[in-house]
């Protein structure tokens, strides 16, 4: 059975995941920012038997959304609510209090334990399958990379329902037998207070979290290690963390499918941490290939492919596997990279059409498909533009029947229950999209146009 939960960084998220694992079922965490559009697809494809939500979080009523989904998700039998339950729902606290204890179930470590959906280049989220073994191997590789021990304590502001938060906010602290402190709504000043008060030493998170901590008044030599990934990490930010805070901040690279591929050892020179994404860690292997799949020599840019013990088992929809994996077991990352003579990698762009906003991969195609349904939009392309804190934000470039404002597009998407992070944050209206002779939109030209255009 699949148990889905869409909870903030609350203790209940840890309880649900660990209970599902002990039950021998499959845990399906879903990030709280997803709305009805994404939820219906996930719950239906996963065949979820139970769904756990908060009553409300950040002024959004999850009970109302869950009630609207129940009729369309045939397998869904139970909606449990952390807080005040709605009609036809169960109180999470009451269900736990009334439950009879059961014996833990023995499972093979290679069996599926996690179903986690990721937005990539396809229109719909992709269900990634992980086993007990793949997750444990990933967590152990991070423990070894950063020389963590039971003396370390964990700070986790990244969503527990994201691969980062689940691995390092739920699994890793139990493996170390140590304390973890969760933060459910990002506030850099509160983060500093928690780190100092609780004596926290280790975290992994996206660029906005590191940016906030470095620019808040965190006392020097408190937090020890910050693994930073999920968005472009400026070298100056890594250097500032070391200079101002004595903090070992380090760039990491990975994905839901293959969580951390390269990393930089804690005692490596600062320039390695700041200007590279690290070298393969643990038993991971990487190769850089050209468009035909031929391996490229050192120093040449190509697609990064990876394999290792933490590589996922594939997708819930097996039709997605052939495109994502080679016949000999390499994961096609869709990201472009260059390796130096020492094996250190620099991620230098994306072959996939995604926008990397605050650690979340947003599918440009998905947003384009939704915007194309707007009655006034004739053509649309969505591209990212640089942002100092989030890495990238999204801009819609449209050909329309009449002048449109950004609010026209945002309101249209909100009316379709689209997650807030997918809403375009700029609009550029043009008479025609630049295209190749074969009719393919030239997105590199649109990115240049967006950089030069006045914000709208």
C-alpha positions in Angstrom: 0.0 0.0 0.0 1.0 3.6 -0.6 0.5 6.2 2.1 0.8 9.8 0.9 1.4 12.8 3.2 1.6 16.5 2.5 2.9 17.9 5.8 5.2 20.8 6.7 8.3 20.2 8.8 6.4 19.0 11.8 7.0 16.0 14.0 4.0 14.3 12.5 5.8 14.1 9.1 8.6 12.1 10.8 6.1 9.9 12.6 4.1 9.1 9.4 7.2 8.3 7.3 8.8 6.0 10.0 5.5 4.3 10.8 4.9 3.5 7.1 8.4 2.1 6.8 7.9 -0.1 9.9 4.5 -1.2 8.5 6.2 -2.4 5.4 4.3 -0.1 3.2 5.5 2.6 0.7 6.0 6.2 1.9 4.9 8.9 -0.5 5.9 12.4 0.8 4.4 15.3 -1.2 5.7 18.9 -0.9 3.2 21.2 0.7 3.4 23.7 -2.2 1.6 21.3 -4.5 -2.1 21.9 -5.2 -5.0 20.1 -6.7 -3.5 20.0 -10.2 -0.5 18.0 -9.1 -2.2 16.2 -6.2 -4.9 14.5 -8.4 -2.2 13.1 -10.7 0.0 11.8 -7.9 -2.8 10.3 -5.7 -4.4 8.6 -8.7 -1.2 7.2 -10.2 0.2 6.1 -6.9 -3.1 4.5 -5.9 -2.7 6.0 -2.4 -4.8 4.3 0.3 -4.3 7.0 2.9 -3.5 10.7 2.7 -2.3 12.8 5.7 -2.6 16.6 5.5 -2.6 19.6 7.9 -5.8 21.4 8.6 -4.2 24.5 7.3 -0.7 25.8 6.7 0.4 29.2 5.5 -3.2 30.4 5.2 -4.1 27.5 2.9 -6.9 25.0 3.8 -5.6 21.5 2.9 -8.9 19.9 4.1 -10.9 21.7 1.4 -8.4 20.6 -1.2 -8.3 17.0 0.0 -12.1 16.8 0.1 -12.2 17.9 -3.6 -9.8 15.2 -4.5 -11.4 12.3 -2.7 -14.1 11.7 -5.3 -11.6 11.4 -8.2 -9.1 9.1 -6.4 -10.8 5.7 -6.3 -8.2 4.0 -4.1 -8.2 6.7 -1.4 -9.9 5.3 1.7 -8.6 7.5 4.5 -7.9 11.3 4.9 -6.2 12.0 8.2 -5.8 15.6 9.3 -3.2 17.0 11.7 -5.3 19.5 13.5 -9.1 19.8 13.2 -10.6 17.3 10.8 -13.2 18.1 8.2 -16.4 16.2 7.3 -15.6 12.6 6.3 -12.0 12.9 7.5 -10.2 11.5 10.6 -8.2 13.2 13.2 -4.6 12.1 13.0 -4.1 12.4 16.8 -7.3 10.4 17.5 -6.4 7.7 14.9 -3.0 7.3 16.6 -4.5 7.2 20.1 -7.0 4.5 19.0 -4.6 2.3 17.0 -3.5 -1.1 18.2 0.3 -1.7 18.1 1.6 -4.0 15.4 4.8 -5.8 15.0 7.3 -4.3 12.6 7.4 -6.1 9.2 10.6 -7.7 7.9 11.4 -6.3 4.4 14.2 -7.0 2.0 16.5 -3.9 1.9 16.2 -3.9 -1.9 12.4 -3.5 -1.9 10.7 -0.2 -2.6 10.1 2.0 0.4 9.8 5.5 -1.0 7.8 6.9 -3.9 8.8 10.6 -4.4 7.5 12.7 -7.2 9.8 15.2 -9.0 9.1 17.8 -11.6 11.4 17.4 -14.5 11.0 18.0 -18.3 7.8 16.1 -18.6 4.3 17.7 -18.2 3.4 15.6 -15.2 5.5 14.8 -12.1 7.6 11.7 -12.2 7.3 9.1 -9.5 10.8 8.0 -8.4 11.2 4.7 -6.6 13.9 4.2 -3.9 14.6 1.2 -1.7 15.8 1.1 1.9 19.3 0.3 0.5 19.5 3.2 -1.9 18.5 5.7 0.8 20.8 4.3 3.4 23.8 4.3 1.0 23.2 7.9 0.2 23.0 9.0 3.9 26.1 7.0 4.7 28.0 8.7 1.9 27.2 12.1 3.3 28.2 11.0 6.8 31.5 9.9 5.4 32.0 12.9 3.2 31.5 15.4 6.1 32.9 13.1 8.9 29.7 13.4 10.8 29.2 11.6 14.2 26.8 11.3 17.0 28.3 14.6 18.4 26.8 16.5 15.4 23.2 17.8 15.5 21.1 18.5 12.5 19.2 21.6 11.4 16.6 21.1 8.7 14.7 23.9 7.1 14.4 22.0 3.7 11.0 20.3 3.3 10.9 16.8 4.8 8.8 15.9 1.8 11.6 16.7 -0.5 14.5 14.3 -1.1 16.9 16.6 0.8 14.8 17.0 3.9 13.8 13.3 4.0 17.3 12.1 3.7 19.1 14.5 6.0 16.2 15.6 8.3 14.6 12.1 8.9 16.9 9.3 7.9 20.4 10.6 8.7 19.7 11.8 12.3 18.3 8.4 13.2 21.4 6.7 11.7 23.7 9.0 13.8 21.4 8.7 16.9 21.4 12.5 17.2 19.1 15.5 17.5 17.3 17.1 14.6 15.6 20.5 14.8 13.0 21.3 12.1 11.9 24.7 10.8 8.6 24.8 9.0 8.6 28.4 7.6 11.9 29.9 6.5 13.0 32.9 8.5 16.7 33.5 8.7 16.6 35.3 12.0 14.7 32.3 13.6 17.1 29.9 11.9 20.0 31.8 13.6 18.2 31.6 16.9 17.6 27.9 16.6 21.2 27.1 15.5 22.6 29.0 18.4 20.1 27.9 21.1 20.1 24.2 20.1 23.8 23.9 19.3 23.2 22.7 15.7 26.2 21.8 13.6 25.1 20.4 10.3 22.5 21.1 7.5 21.9 20.6 3.8 19.7 23.1 1.9 19.3 25.2 -1.1 21.0 28.5 -1.9 18.3 30.8 -0.3 18.9 29.1 3.1 22.7 29.7 3.0 22.2 33.2 1.7 19.9 34.0 4.6 22.2 32.5 7.3 25.3 34.3 5.9 23.5 37.6 5.9 21.9 37.2 9.3 23.8 37.6 12.5 24.9 34.0 13.1 27.7 33.8 15.6 31.0 32.6 14.1 32.0 29.0 14.6 28.5 27.8 15.6 27.0 25.9 12.6 29.9 23.7 11.3 28.8 22.3 7.9 26.4 23.5 5.2 26.0 21.3 2.1 24.4 23.6 -0.5 22.7 22.6 -3.7 19.5 22.6 -5.6 20.2 26.0 -7.3 23.3 27.8 -8.6 25.6 28.6 -5.7 27.7 31.7 -6.2 31.4 31.2 -5.2 31.3 34.5 -3.3 28.6 33.1 -1.1 30.7 30.0 -0.1 33.7 32.3 0.5 31.6 34.7 2.6 30.4 31.8 4.8 33.9 30.8 5.5 35.2 34.3 6.1 32.3 35.6 8.2 31.2 32.5 10.1 34.0 30.0 9.9 31.4 27.8 8.2 32.4 24.9 5.9 29.9 25.6 3.1 30.2 23.3 0.2 28.5 22.9 -3.2 26.6 19.6 -3.7 25.0 18.3 -6.9 22.3 15.6 -7.2 18.7 14.9 -8.0 15.7 12.9 -6.6 16.8 10.0 -8.8 20.5 10.0 -7.7 20.6 12.2 -4.6 24.2 13.3 -4.2 26.8 12.4 -6.9 29.8 14.7 -6.3 30.8 16.5 -3.2 33.9 18.1 -1.7 35.7 16.6 1.3 35.6 18.8 4.3 39.4 19.4 4.4 39.7 20.4 0.7 40.9 23.9 -0.1 38.3 26.6 -0.1 38.5 27.2 -3.8 37.3 23.6 -4.4 34.3 24.2 -2.2 33.5 27.5 -3.8 34.2 27.0 -7.5 33.4 23.3 -8.1 30.6 20.9 -7.4 33.0 18.3 -6.0 34.2 14.9 -7.1 32.3 11.6 -7.1 31.7 10.5 -3.5 31.5 7.0 -2.1 31.1 4.4 -4.8 29.6 6.8 -7.3 30.7 6.9 -10.8 30.3 9.7 -13.4 31.0 10.1 -17.0 30.6 13.1 -19.4 29.3 12.2 -22.9 28.5 14.0 -26.1 25.1 14.0 -27.9 25.7 10.5 -29.3 26.6 9.1 -25.9 30.4 8.9 -26.5 32.5 9.6 -23.5 34.4 13.0 -23.7 37.9 13.7 -22.5 38.8 15.8 -19.5 38.0 19.5 -19.9 35.2 19.0 -22.5 31.6 20.0 -21.8 28.9 17.4 -22.2 26.0 15.7 -20.4 26.7 14.3 -17.0 25.7 10.6 -16.5 26.0 8.9 -13.1 25.5 5.6 -11.4 26.1 4.3 -7.9 24.5 2.5 -4.9 22.1 5.3 -4.2 20.7 5.5 -7.7 16.9 5.0 -7.7 15.2 1.8 -8.9 13.5 3.7 -11.7 10.1 5.3 -12.1 6.7 4.1 -11.1 5.7 4.7 -14.8 8.1 2.3 -16.5 7.7 4.1 -19.8 9.9 6.8 -18.5 12.9 4.6 -17.8 14.3 4.1 -21.3 14.7 7.9 -21.7 16.3 8.4 -18.3 18.7 5.4 -18.1 21.1 3.9 -20.5 21.2 0.2 -21.3 24.2 -0.3 -19.1 22.6 1.4 -16.0 23.8 5.0 -16.2 21.4 7.8 -15.3 21.1 10.5 -17.9 21.1 13.6 -15.7 20.2 16.1 -18.4 22.7 18.5 -16.9 25.9 19.7 -18.6 29.2 19.5 -16.8 33.0 19.7 -17.2 35.5 17.6 -15.3 39.1 18.6 -14.5 42.1 16.4 -14.3 41.5 15.7 -10.5 37.9 14.5 -11.2 36.2 17.6 -9.8 33.1 18.6 -11.7 31.6 22.0 -12.6 27.9 21.9 -13.5 27.7 24.3 -16.4 24.1 24.4 -17.6 21.2 22.2 -18.3 20.2 20.1 -21.3 16.8 19.6 -19.7 14.3 22.4 -20.1 13.9 23.1 -16.4 14.0 26.2 -14.2 15.8 25.7 -10.9 14.0 27.9 -8.5 15.0 27.8 -4.8 16.0 24.1 -5.1 12.9 23.0 -7.0 13.0 21.8 -10.6 10.2 23.5 -12.5 9.2 21.9 -15.8 9.1 24.7 -18.4 6.9 22.5 -20.6 4.3 22.0 -17.9 4.0 25.7 -17.3 3.9 26.4 -21.0 1.1 23.7 -21.5 -1.0 25.3 -18.8 -0.5 28.9 -20.1 -1.3 27.8 -23.6 -4.9 27.1 -22.4 -5.3 30.8 -21.7 -7.8 32.0 -24.4 -5.7 35.0 -25.4 -2.4 33.3 -25.6 -1.3 32.2 -29.1 2.2 31.0 -28.4 4.2 30.8 -25.2 7.7 29.9 -24.0 8.8 29.9 -20.3 12.5 30.5 -19.5 14.5 31.2 -16.3 16.3 34.3 -15.5 19.0 34.7 -12.8 18.1 35.6 -9.2 20.7 36.2 -6.5 18.7 34.4 -3.8 16.6 31.7 -5.6 19.0 30.9 -8.4 16.4 31.4 -11.0 12.9 32.7 -11.5 10.5 32.1 -14.4 9.5 34.4 -17.1 6.7 33.8 -19.6 7.3 35.1 -23.1 4.0 35.2 -24.9 2.4 36.0 -28.3 -1.1 37.0 -27.5 -4.2 38.3 -29.1 -4.2 41.5 -27.0 -1.9 43.1 -24.5 -1.7 41.1 -21.3 -0.5 41.8 -17.8 1.4 39.4 -15.5 -1.7 39.3 -13.3 -3.8 37.9 -16.2 -1.6 34.9 -16.4 -1.2 34.4 -12.7 -4.9 34.6 -12.0 -5.6 32.2 -14.8 -3.2 29.6 -13.3 -4.5 30.1 -9.8 -7.9 29.3 -11.1 -6.5 25.9 -12.1 -5.1 25.2 -8.7 -1.5 25.4 -9.9 1.3 25.4 -7.2 2.5 29.0 -6.4 6.1 28.3 -7.3 5.1 27.5 -10.9 3.5 30.9 -11.4 5.5 33.1 -13.8 7.2 36.1 -12.1 7.8 38.1 -15.2 6.0 38.6 -18.5 7.5 39.6 -21.8 5.1 40.0 -24.7 6.5 39.7 -28.2 5.1 39.6 -31.7 6.7 36.3 -32.5 8.9 33.7 -30.8 12.4 33.2 -32.4 12.6 29.8 -34.0 15.0 27.5 -35.9 14.3 26.6 -39.5 12.6 23.4 -38.2 10.3 25.4 -36.0 12.0 24.8 -32.6 11.8 27.8 -30.3 15.3 29.2 -29.6 15.2 29.5 -25.9 18.8 30.8 -25.6 17.7 33.9 -27.5 14.7 34.3 -25.2 16.9 34.1 -22.2 19.0 37.0 -23.7 15.8 38.9 -24.4 14.5 38.4 -20.8 17.8 39.6 -19.3 17.7 42.8 -21.4 14.0 43.5 -21.0 12.5 45.7 -18.4 10.6 43.7 -15.7 6.8 43.5 -16.3 
